[in-house]
Amino acid sequence: MCDRKYAILGTGALGGFYGAKLQQAGLDVHFLVNSDYEHVSKSGLFVESKDGDFTLAQVKAYNHVEQMPQCDVVIVALKTTQNHLLAKLLPPVVKDHGVVLVLQNGLGVEEDIAQIVTNVQIIGGLCFLCANKVGAGHICHLDYGKITLGEYHHEYQRHAMTEKMEQIADDFASAGVPIELAADLLLARWQKLVWNIPYNGLSVILNARTDQLMADGSTRRLIEQLMNEVAIGAKTSGRIIADSFIQTMLNYTLKMKPYRTSMKIDYDQRRPLEIEAIFGNPLKKAQAAGINLPQISCMYHQLQFLQQRNTQITSP
């Protein structure tokens, strides 16, 4: 077994699931935990999974990053709405010449990390995972779980696989997590937006699960139109998304168990939405190239309105 130490920044559904899988496989994992720190530090983590339930009775949980050891691989599993915290969280916990693995949605997130920590290797991870945190230290894994890994280089230049990237891929594979390696991280990020933009956005705007969106002919057509608009956006970055990939995403979602997206859960719980990373940043990239994405732009402004109204409801 390798002696790499892993840190999980953000022990929610995604960070908790993948961190628990890594620890179950025998890796040394350290969890930064927020709201349910007391429960997790005493009772561990419980993963209810379609692949088999398991409990980690003891985990290395922390509620302050300064208490954590420096780690070889730091997994950023926070929502992008919390990325303003990374300037304080990352430097104390990542080793010099270590790896920051960014398991976040959206576009441009690695560029932001590169402004915070230097002398590290930055790897982007695109997770196709259906999981929710349903209670303190309790994660429910409904479906899928694959991660696509791609190394970040300046301005998202394509790059060959590196030894560290392959080592991390092996660690996840040993934990039973399907892994795909991508030489083009920017293409992989645009491809993830093919799913994230229509389903996250429409689930909030139309108050619907994925199965409900796919069952209705009008929303199914709208989803395909939005996916094709993402492909137009990708072209402004010099990346081509094939029609066959769009069809694959539609097929995946048809087979998926009824799912309330992460953005819909955030909206229902009146938390900030990842609007800028998932919608705003792609729009800015396309607009900088002189291309308008009207349907995505419409959705972006609708979500801003809904989030603002949500915020006003929760304000005293």
C-alpha positions in Angstrom: 0.0 0.0 0.0 1.3 3.5 -0.8 2.2 6.0 1.8 0.5 9.0 0.2 -1.6 11.1 2.6 -4.9 12.5 1.3 -6.7 15.5 2.6 -10.4 16.1 1.9 -11.4 19.7 2.0 -15.2 19.6 2.1 -16.7 16.4 3.6 -20.1 16.7 1.9 -21.7 14.1 -0.4 -18.9 14.2 -2.9 -15.9 14.6 -0.6 -17.3 12.3 2.0 -18.0 9.6 -0.6 -14.7 9.5 -2.4 -12.7 10.1 0.9 -14.5 7.2 2.5 -13.9 4.9 -0.5 -10.1 5.8 -0.3 -9.9 5.1 3.4 -11.9 1.8 3.0 -9.2 0.8 0.5 -6.5 1.4 3.1 -5.3 4.8 2.2 -4.4 7.5 4.8 -7.2 10.1 4.6 -7.7 13.2 6.6 -11.1 15.0 6.5 -11.9 18.7 7.1 -15.4 18.6 8.4 -17.7 21.6 9.0 -21.2 21.3 10.4 -21.2 17.7 11.5 -17.7 17.6 12.9 -18.8 16.4 16.4 -20.8 13.5 15.0 -18.1 12.4 12.4 -15.2 12.7 14.9 -17.1 10.4 17.4 -19.1 8.1 15.1 -17.3 8.2 11.7 -18.9 8.0 8.3 -21.7 5.8 7.0 -22.0 5.3 3.2 -25.3 3.9 2.0 -24.4 2.8 -1.5 -25.9 0.9 -4.5 -22.6 -1.0 -4.5 -22.9 -2.0 -0.8 -23.2 -0.1 2.4 -20.2 0.4 4.6 -19.3 2.2 7.8 -16.0 3.8 8.8 -16.2 3.8 12.6 -13.2 6.0 13.0 -12.0 8.7 10.7 -9.3 11.4 11.0 -11.6 14.4 11.3 -10.7 18.0 11.8 -12.6 21.3 12.1 -9.6 23.5 11.6 -7.2 23.1 8.7 -4.2 24.1 10.9 -4.7 20.9 12.9 -4.3 18.8 9.7 -1.0 17.3 8.7 0.6 18.3 5.4 -0.7 15.9 2.7 0.6 14.7 -0.6 -2.8 15.0 -2.3 -5.4 17.6 -1.3 -8.8 17.0 -2.7 -10.9 20.2 -3.1 -14.5 19.0 -2.7 -16.0 22.3 -1.6 -18.7 24.0 -3.6 -17.3 26.7 -5.8 -19.3 29.2 -3.8 -16.8 28.6 -1.0 -13.7 29.1 -3.1 -13.0 32.4 -1.3 -11.9 30.2 1.6 -9.2 28.4 -0.4 -6.5 31.0 0.1 -6.5 30.1 3.8 -7.3 26.4 3.5 -4.8 25.2 0.9 -1.4 26.6 1.8 -1.2 24.9 5.3 -2.2 21.5 4.2 -0.6 20.8 0.8 3.0 19.6 0.7 5.6 21.3 -1.4 5.6 19.5 -4.8 2.2 17.9 -3.8 -1.0 17.7 -5.7 -4.2 19.6 -5.5 -7.0 17.6 -7.0 -10.0 19.8 -7.8 -13.2 17.8 -7.8 -15.5 20.8 -8.6 -18.0 21.7 -11.2 -17.7 24.6 -13.7 -15.1 26.2 -15.8 -11.8 28.0 -14.8 -11.6 26.6 -11.3 -8.0 25.3 -11.8 -6.9 28.8 -12.9 -8.0 30.2 -9.6 -6.2 27.5 -7.7 -3.0 28.3 -9.6 -3.2 31.8 -8.2 -3.2 30.5 -4.6 -0.6 27.8 -4.4 2.6 27.4 -6.5 5.1 24.6 -6.7 2.3 22.0 -6.8 0.7 19.9 -9.5 -3.0 20.8 -10.2 -5.3 18.1 -11.5 -8.9 18.6 -12.4 -11.4 15.9 -11.7 -14.8 15.7 -13.3 -17.2 13.5 -11.2 -20.2 11.8 -12.7 -21.7 10.9 -9.3 -25.2 10.8 -8.0 -24.9 11.1 -4.2 -26.5 13.2 -1.4 -25.6 13.8 2.2 -28.8 12.9 4.0 -27.7 13.3 7.6 -24.8 13.9 9.9 -21.9 11.7 8.6 -24.5 9.8 6.4 -23.9 9.8 2.6 -26.4 8.1 0.2 -24.7 7.0 -3.1 -27.5 6.5 -5.7 -25.7 5.9 -8.9 -22.5 6.2 -11.0 -19.2 7.4 -9.5 -16.7 7.7 -12.4 -14.1 10.5 -12.3 -12.3 11.9 -15.3 -8.8 13.2 -14.4 -6.9 15.8 -16.4 -3.8 17.7 -15.5 -3.9 21.5 -15.5 -1.3 23.4 -17.4 -1.2 27.2 -18.2 -4.1 28.2 -20.3 -5.3 24.6 -20.3 -2.7 23.4 -22.8 -3.0 19.7 -23.7 -0.5 17.6 -21.9 0.6 13.9 -21.7 -0.2 11.9 -18.6 2.3 12.2 -15.7 3.4 9.7 -13.2 1.7 11.5 -10.3 -1.6 11.5 -12.2 -1.3 7.8 -12.9 -0.5 7.1 -9.2 -3.6 9.0 -8.1 -5.7 7.2 -10.7 -4.4 3.9 -9.3 -5.3 4.9 -5.8 -8.9 5.6 -6.8 -9.1 2.5 -8.9 -7.9 0.4 -5.9 -10.9 2.0 -4.0 -13.3 0.8 -6.7 -13.8 4.2 -8.3 -13.9 4.1 -12.2 -11.3 6.4 -13.6 -10.7 7.9 -17.0 -7.5 9.8 -17.8 -7.8 12.8 -20.2 -5.0 14.6 -22.0 -7.3 17.6 -22.5 -8.7 18.9 -19.3 -10.4 21.9 -20.9 -12.4 19.6 -23.2 -13.3 17.4 -20.3 -14.6 20.5 -18.4 -16.8 21.6 -21.3 -18.1 18.0 -21.7 -19.1 18.0 -18.0 -21.0 21.2 -18.7 -23.0 19.4 -21.3 -24.8 17.7 -18.4 -24.4 20.3 -15.6 -25.9 23.3 -17.4 -29.2 21.8 -18.5 -30.0 19.5 -15.6 -28.8 21.7 -12.7 -30.3 24.8 -14.2 -33.7 23.4 -15.2 -34.1 21.4 -12.0 -34.1 24.7 -10.1 -36.1 26.8 -12.6 -38.7 24.1 -13.2 -38.7 22.5 -9.8 -38.1 19.0 -11.3 -36.0 15.9 -10.9 -33.9 14.5 -13.8 -36.5 11.8 -14.6 -39.3 14.4 -14.8 -37.2 16.5 -17.1 -36.5 13.6 -19.4 -40.1 12.3 -19.4 -41.6 15.5 -20.9 -41.1 16.1 -24.6 -40.8 19.8 -24.4 -38.2 19.8 -21.6 -36.3 16.9 -23.4 -36.1 19.1 -26.5 -34.9 22.1 -24.4 -32.2 19.9 -22.7 -30.9 18.9 -26.2 -30.9 22.6 -27.3 -28.9 23.6 -24.2 -26.5 20.8 -24.7 -25.9 21.9 -28.3 -25.4 25.4 -27.1 -22.7 24.2 -24.7 -21.0 22.6 -27.7 -21.0 25.9 -29.5 -19.4 27.5 -26.4 -16.7 24.7 -26.4 -15.8 25.6 -30.0 -14.8 29.1 -28.9 -12.1 27.4 -26.8 -11.1 25.3 -29.7 -12.7 22.2 -28.4 -15.2 20.0 -30.3 -18.0 18.1 -28.6 -19.3 15.4 -30.8 -23.1 14.8 -31.3 -22.5 11.2 -30.1 -21.3 12.6 -26.7 -24.5 14.5 -26.3 -26.5 11.4 -27.1 -24.4 9.5 -24.5 -25.3 12.0 -21.8 -29.0 11.8 -22.7 -28.8 8.0 -22.5 -27.0 8.1 -19.1 -29.7 10.3 -17.7 -32.5 8.2 -19.0 -31.0 5.2 -17.2 -30.3 7.2 -14.0 -32.4 6.7 -10.9 -34.7 9.7 -10.2 -32.3 12.4 -9.0 -32.5 15.8 -7.4 -29.5 17.6 -8.6 -26.9 19.2 -6.3 -28.0 22.7 -7.4 -31.7 21.9 -6.6 -30.7 20.6 -3.2 -28.7 23.8 -2.5 -31.7 25.9 -3.7 -34.2 23.9 -1.5 -31.9 24.4 1.5 -31.4 28.1 0.7 -27.7 27.8 0.1 -25.7 29.8 -2.5 -25.9 28.3 -6.0 -22.8 27.6 -8.2 -24.1 30.0 -10.8 -20.9 31.7 -11.7 -18.7 28.6 -12.1 -21.3 26.6 -14.1 -23.0 29.3 -16.1 -21.2 32.7 -15.7 -17.7 31.5 -16.6 -18.7 29.6 -19.8 -20.7 32.6 -20.9 -17.7 34.9 -20.4 -15.4 32.6 -22.3 -17.9 32.5 -25.3 -18.6 36.2 -25.1 -14.9 37.0 -25.2 -14.7 35.2 -28.5 -17.7 37.2 -29.8 -20.3 34.4 -29.5 -23.6 34.7 -27.7 -25.2 31.7 -26.0 -28.8 33.0 -25.6 -30.5 30.1 -23.9 -27.7 29.7 -21.4 -27.7 33.4 -20.8 -31.4 33.4 -20.2 -31.0 30.6 -17.7 -28.1 32.4 -16.0 -30.2 35.5 -15.3 -33.2 33.4 -14.2 -31.0 31.6 -11.6 -29.6 34.9 -10.4 -33.2 36.2 -9.8 -34.2 33.0 -8.0 -31.1 33.0 -5.8 -31.6 36.6 -4.9 -35.2 35.9 -4.0 -34.1 32.9 -1.9 -31.6 35.1 -0.1 -34.3 37.7 0.7 -36.6 35.0 2.1 -33.9 33.8 4.5 -32.9 37.2 5.6 -34.3 38.4 8.9 
